[in-house]
C-alpha cells in the first residue's frame, strides 16, 4: 500500500475546530496532496526535478468537484502531456456513497420520500440535485456494479459457498412490495472470500433460488464441495436440484433456534447447553453419542424438540466430514449474516426503495467494496490442509473402487 507524507499548516489546523467547514478544508488539502504524490510517482519526478528516470511531464490541472458528507471539495487533478495519468482512488471509495445518495435522490424525485429524507439528502451531499445530475451519476455507477456482479467465476474453484437472503421493501407499480435480495459468498481455492453474486427476487421460492444458482453456474461457478444455508424449503430444494452430489450444511445457529422454538421454555437453558456440547463435538461418533443422551433426556419433556433434532442432525453435522480447522466457520451462515447486517445499516436509511435498480445499485456497491477488502485482506482459510484432505479422499475412493472390482471378479 502506498504511503504519503501530508502537511497541514497552522491556519488549517485552527479551522478544523470550527465545524464541518474546517473538516472539509482539511480533507480537500489532504486529497490534493495525495493527487500530487500520485502524479509524481507516475512520472517518476517531482516538479522541476531533473532525473534520468522521468517518464513524462506535467501539463497543468483540471478542476473537479467531489460531493461528500462534509461538503463539496474542490480538487485539482494533475494532467500529464501524454494523457496517461489517471486515478481510481475516489471512484473506488465513493461507490457506496454514490449509491446511497442516488437512492435518496430518486426517492425525492419520484415523490415517494418524506421531508425528513429530503433533509437527509441535503445533509449528506451539501446541496440539492436535479434529475439530470441523478442520470449522470447513474450512468457512471450502474455499469461498474453490473460488470462486477456479472463477472466470470470460471477462473477459480470455490470449494465452500454460503448463501442467504435479506428482505427489502421496493416500490412497484405504485405499491410497496416485499422483495428478497439473494446473496452468495464463496471461499476460493486460495482461501480468500469473494462475494459471488447478488440478485433481487420476488420471493425465496425454489424457482427464485434456482434462477440464482443457474445464473452463477452460467458465469462459471465450479469446484463446489459444500454449500451452507438455513433450512428454507425452496432454498434446500434448489440446492439439491442444481448441486447434486455436493454436501449441504444446515446452519447450526438457525437449527438450534428451530429446536428451542419446539421446546417448552422451562427446558430451554438445559437443552441449549446440551446442544452446544453436541455441535462442538470433536468427531462425529462423539456427536452421535451426545445425540443419544439428549434424546433419552428430553424424549418425554420435549418430544417435538427431540423430533426436530433427530430429523435435522445429519444435515447440521455435514461439516464434521471436513478437517477440524474448517468446521467452526462453515457450520453456520454467521459470516454472511454479519455482512448482511452491515448492508442493512445503510438500507434502513432508505426504508423503501423507489425501484429494483436503486436496490441493486446500493447493495451492489456495498458488496463490491466488501469484496475488494476481502481480496486484499487476510486469508480466511489456509487451504493446504484441505487440498491434502481432498487428495487422500480421492485416493481412498480409488482404492474402494479397485476392491469392489476385485470382489466382483
C-alpha positions in Angstrom: 0.0 0.0 0.0 1.4 3.4 -1.0 2.3 5.8 1.8 2.0 9.6 1.5 3.5 12.4 3.6 0.9 15.0 4.3 1.5 18.5 5.6 -1.1 20.7 7.5 -0.4 24.4 8.2 -1.4 26.1 11.4 -4.3 28.1 9.9 -5.9 24.9 8.5 -5.4 23.1 11.9 -7.2 26.1 13.6 -10.1 25.9 11.1 -10.5 22.2 11.9 -12.2 23.1 15.2 -14.7 25.4 13.5 -17.1 22.6 12.4 -17.7 20.9 9.1 -16.2 23.7 7.1 -12.8 23.1 8.7 -13.0 19.4 8.2 -13.9 19.9 4.6 -10.9 22.2 4.0 -8.6 19.7 5.7 -9.9 16.8 3.6 -9.6 18.9 0.4 -5.9 19.7 1.2 -5.1 16.0 2.0 -6.7 14.7 -1.2 -4.9 17.3 -3.3 -1.6 16.4 -1.8 -2.4 12.7 -2.4 -3.0 13.5 -6.1 0.3 15.4 -6.3 2.1 12.4 -4.8 0.4 10.0 -7.2 1.4 12.0 -10.3 5.0 12.3 -9.0 5.0 8.5 -8.6 3.5 8.1 -12.1 6.1 10.3 -14.0 8.9 9.4 -11.5 9.8 13.1 -11.0 8.8 15.9 -8.7 8.0 19.4 -10.1 11.1 20.9 -11.8 13.2 17.9 -10.8 15.9 16.7 -13.2 16.2 12.9 -13.3 17.1 10.2 -15.9 14.0 8.1 -14.8 11.5 10.8 -15.7 8.6 9.1 -17.6 6.6 12.2 -18.6 5.9 15.9 -18.0 3.1 17.7 -16.1 0.5 19.6 -18.1 -1.4 21.7 -15.6 -4.5 20.7 -13.7 -8.2 20.2 -14.3 -10.7 21.2 -11.6 -13.0 18.6 -10.2 -15.7 18.7 -7.6 -16.4 15.9 -5.1 -19.5 15.9 -3.1 -19.0 14.4 0.4 -20.7 14.4 3.8 -18.6 17.4 4.8 -19.5 19.5 1.7 -18.2 19.9 -1.8 -14.5 19.6 -2.2 -12.5 21.4 -5.0 -9.9 19.1 -6.3 -7.0 19.9 -8.6 -6.4 16.7 -10.6 -2.9 16.8 -12.3 -2.6 16.2 -16.0 0.4 14.9 -18.0 1.3 15.6 -21.6 0.8 12.0 -22.7 -2.6 11.9 -21.0 -1.7 8.6 -19.3 -2.2 9.6 -15.7 -5.5 8.6 -14.0 -6.6 7.8 -10.5 -9.3 5.3 -9.4 -8.9 6.3 -5.7 -12.0 8.4 -5.5 -14.2 6.2 -7.7 -13.4 3.2 -5.6 -14.1 4.7 -2.2 -17.2 6.6 -3.4 -19.2 3.8 -4.9 -21.4 3.0 -1.9 -21.6 6.7 -1.0 -22.9 7.5 -4.5 -25.3 4.6 -4.4 -26.8 5.8 -1.1 -27.1 9.4 -2.4 -28.7 8.1 -5.6 -31.3 6.1 -3.8 -32.2 9.0 -1.6 -32.3 11.4 -4.5 -34.6 9.0 -6.5 -37.0 8.9 -3.6 -37.2 12.7 -3.7 -37.6 12.9 -7.4 -40.2 10.1 -7.7 -42.3 11.7 -5.0 -42.1 8.8 -2.5 -39.9 10.5 0.1 -40.7 12.4 3.2 -39.4 15.8 4.2 -37.0 14.0 6.5 -35.5 12.1 3.6 -35.0 15.4 1.7 -33.2 16.9 4.7 -31.0 13.8 4.9 -30.2 14.1 1.3 -29.1 17.7 1.6 -27.2 17.0 4.8 -25.3 14.1 3.2 -24.5 16.0 -0.1 -24.5 19.6 1.0 -26.6 20.6 -2.0 -29.8 19.6 -3.9 -29.8 17.6 -7.1 -31.6 17.7 -10.4 -32.9 14.8 -12.5 -30.0 15.3 -15.0 -27.5 15.1 -12.2 -29.1 11.8 -11.0 -29.0 10.5 -14.6 -25.3 11.2 -14.9 -24.4 9.6 -11.6 -26.4 6.5 -12.6 -24.5 6.3 -15.9 -21.2 6.3 -14.0 -22.1 3.8 -11.3 -24.5 1.3 -12.8 -22.2 -0.2 -15.4 -19.4 -0.7 -12.8 -21.7 -2.5 -10.4 -23.3 -4.5 -13.2 -20.0 -5.6 -14.6 -18.7 -6.7 -11.2 -21.9 -8.6 -10.4 -21.9 -10.4 -13.7 -18.1 -11.1 -13.8 -16.9 -14.6 -14.7 -16.4 -17.1 -11.9 -14.6 -19.7 -14.1 -11.1 -18.5 -13.2 -11.1 -20.2 -9.7 -12.7 -23.0 -7.9 -14.9 -22.2 -4.9 -15.0 -25.3 -2.6 -17.2 -23.5 0.0 -20.3 -21.4 -0.8 -22.6 -19.7 1.8 -26.0 -18.4 0.7 -28.6 -16.3 2.4 -31.3 -13.7 1.7 -32.5 -10.5 3.2 -35.9 -8.8 2.9 -36.3 -5.4 1.2 -39.3 -3.1 0.5 -39.4 -1.9 -3.1 -42.0 0.2 -4.8 -43.5 -1.4 -7.9 -46.4 0.0 -9.9 -47.5 2.4 -7.1 -47.4 -0.4 -4.5 -44.8 -1.3 -1.9 -44.0 -5.0 -2.2 -41.5 -7.2 -0.2 -38.6 -8.5 -2.2 -35.7 -10.8 -1.4 -32.1 -9.9 -2.0 -30.3 -13.3 -2.6 -26.5 -13.1 -1.8 -23.8 -15.7 -2.2 -20.3 -15.7 -0.7 -17.6 -18.2 -1.6 -14.2 -19.2 -0.4 -11.9 -19.6 -3.4 -9.1 -22.2 -3.9 -6.6 -19.8 -2.4 -8.6 -19.3 0.8 -9.9 -15.8 0.2 -13.6 -14.9 0.5 -15.5 -13.4 -2.5 -19.0 -12.1 -3.0 -20.2 -14.3 -5.8 -23.4 -12.5 -6.7 -26.4 -10.5 -5.8 -29.9 -10.9 -7.3 -33.3 -9.3 -6.4 -36.2 -11.8 -6.5 -39.9 -11.7 -5.7 -39.6 -14.4 -3.0 -37.4 -17.1 -1.6 -39.2 -19.8 -3.6 -37.5 -22.8 -5.2 -37.9 -21.1 -8.6 -36.2 -17.9 -7.5 -33.3 -19.7 -5.8 -32.9 -22.0 -8.9 -32.7 -18.9 -11.1 -30.0 -17.5 -8.8 -28.0 -20.8 -8.9 -28.3 -21.2 -12.6 -27.1 -17.6 -13.1 -23.9 -18.3 -11.1 -23.3 -21.7 -12.8 -23.6 -20.0 -16.2 -21.0 -17.5 -15.0 -18.6 -20.4 -14.4 -19.1 -21.3 -10.7 -17.5 -24.7 -10.3 -15.5 -26.9 -7.8 -18.1 -26.5 -5.1 -17.8 -29.2 -2.3 -20.0 -27.7 0.4 -23.0 -25.3 0.5 -24.0 -23.7 3.8 -27.5 -22.2 4.3 -30.5 -22.2 6.5 -33.3 -24.7 6.2 -35.7 -22.7 3.9 -37.6 -25.2 1.9 -37.3 -23.5 -1.5 -33.6 -23.0 -1.0 -32.9 -26.5 0.1 -34.8 -28.0 -2.9 -32.9 -25.7 -5.3 -29.5 -26.7 -3.8 -30.4 -30.4 -4.3 -31.5 -29.8 -7.8 -28.5 -27.8 -9.1 -25.7 -29.2 -6.9 -26.3 -32.9 -6.9 -23.7 -34.9 -5.1 -22.5 -31.8 -3.2 -22.7 -31.7 0.6 -25.2 -29.3 2.2 -24.5 -27.9 5.7 -27.6 -26.7 7.6 -26.8 -23.6 9.6 -26.4 -24.8 13.2 -27.5 -21.4 14.6 -30.8 -21.5 12.8 -31.1 -25.2 13.6 -30.7 -24.5 17.3 -33.4 -21.8 17.2 -35.7 -24.2 15.4 -35.2 -26.9 18.1 -35.6 -24.4 21.0 -38.8 -23.0 19.4 -40.3 -26.5 19.7 -39.2 -26.9 23.3 -41.1 -25.8 26.5 -39.4 -22.7 27.9 -38.6 -24.2 31.2 -36.2 -26.6 29.5 -34.5 -24.0 27.2 -31.4 -23.4 29.2 -30.5 -27.0 29.8 -31.3 -28.1 26.2 -29.3 -25.1 24.8 -26.2 -26.1 26.9 -26.5 -29.7 25.7 -26.8 -28.7 22.1 -23.7 -26.6 22.3 -21.8 -29.6 23.5 -23.2 -31.6 20.6 -22.2 -29.0 18.0 -18.7 -28.6 19.4 -18.1 -32.4 19.5 -14.6 -33.3 18.3 -15.8 -36.1 15.9 -19.0 -37.5 14.5 -19.1 -40.5 16.8 -18.9 -38.3 19.9 -21.7 -36.2 18.4 -23.9 -39.3 17.9 -23.3 -40.3 21.5 -24.3 -36.9 22.7 -27.4 -37.0 20.4 -28.5 -40.3 22.1 -28.1 -38.7 25.5 -30.2 -35.7 24.5 -32.9 -37.9 23.1 -33.0 -40.0 26.2 -33.1 -36.9 28.5 -35.7 -34.9 26.6 -37.9 -37.5 24.9 -40.7 -37.2 27.4 -40.1 -33.5 28.3 -39.8 -32.0 24.8 -40.8 -34.6 22.2 -41.3 -32.0 19.4 -37.8 -30.6 20.0 -36.3 -34.1 20.0 -38.1 -34.9 16.8 -36.7 -31.8 15.2 -33.2 -32.6 16.3 -33.3 -36.1 15.0 -34.7 -35.1 11.7 -32.0 -32.5 11.0 -29.0 -34.0 12.8 -27.2 -35.4 9.7 -27.6 -32.2 7.7 -26.4 -30.0 10.6 -23.3 -32.1 11.1 -22.2 -32.4 7.5 -19.3 -30.1 8.3 -17.8 -32.9 10.5 -16.5 -34.6 7.4 -14.0 -31.7 6.9 -10.7 -31.3 8.8 -11.2 -29.6 12.1 -9.8 -26.1 11.2 -12.6 -25.6 8.7 -15.6 -26.6 10.8 -16.3 -23.6 13.0 -16.6 -21.0 10.2 -18.5 -23.3 7.9 -21.1 -24.7 10.3 -23.3 -21.6 10.1 -24.2 -18.6 7.9 -23.0 -16.2 10.6 -20.2 -14.8 8.4 -22.6 -13.8 5.7 -25.2 -12.6 8.2 -22.6 -10.1 9.6 -22.2 -8.8 6.1 -26.0 -8.6 5.7 -26.2 -6.5 8.9 -23.7 -4.0 7.5 -25.8 -3.7 4.4 -28.9 -3.4 6.5 -27.5 -0.4 8.4 -27.3 1.6 5.2 -30.6 0.1 3.7 -32.5 1.3 6.8 -31.7 4.9 5.7 -33.7 4.3 2.5 -36.6 2.4 4.1 -38.5 1.8 0.8 -36.5 1.7 -2.5 -38.1 3.5 -5.4 -37.3 0.7 -7.8 -35.3 -2.5 -8.2 -32.4 -0.7 -9.9 -32.0 1.5 -6.9 -31.8 -1.5 -4.6 -29.3 -3.3 -6.8 -27.2 -0.1 -7.0 -26.9 0.4 -3.3 -26.5 -3.2 -2.3 -24.2 -4.0 -5.2 -21.9 -1.0 -4.5 -21.5 -2.0 -0.8 -20.9 -5.7 -1.6 -18.4 -4.7 -4.3 -16.4 -2.7 -1.8 -16.5 -5.5 0.7 -15.4 -7.9 -2.0 -12.4 -5.7 -2.7 -11.5 -5.6 1.0 -11.6 -9.3 1.3 -9.5 -9.8 -1.8 -6.7 -7.6 -0.5 -7.0 -8.6 3.2 -6.1 -11.6 5.2 -6.7 -15.2 4.2 -10.0 -16.6 5.5 -8.6 -20.2 5.4 -5.2 -21.7 4.8 -6.2 -24.2 2.1 -3.2 -26.5 2.0 -4.7 -28.9 4.6 -8.0 -29.0 2.7 -6.3 -30.0 -0.6 -4.3 -32.7 1.3 -7.6 -33.9 2.7 -9.2 -33.9 -0.8 -6.3 -35.8 -2.3 -6.4 -38.5 0.4 -10.2 -38.7 0.0 -9.7 -39.2 -3.8 -7.2 -42.0 -3.2 -9.5 -43.7 -0.7 -12.3 -43.7 -3.3 -10.0 -45.1 -5.9 -8.9 -47.9 -3.5 -12.5 -48.7 -2.7 -13.4 -49.0 -6.4 -10.5 -51.3 -7.0 -11.6 -53.6 -4.1 -15.1 -53.7 -5.5 -13.9 -54.6 -8.9 -11.7 -57.3 -7.4 -14.6 -58.7 -5.4 -16.8 -58.8 -8.5 -14.1 -60.6 -10.5 
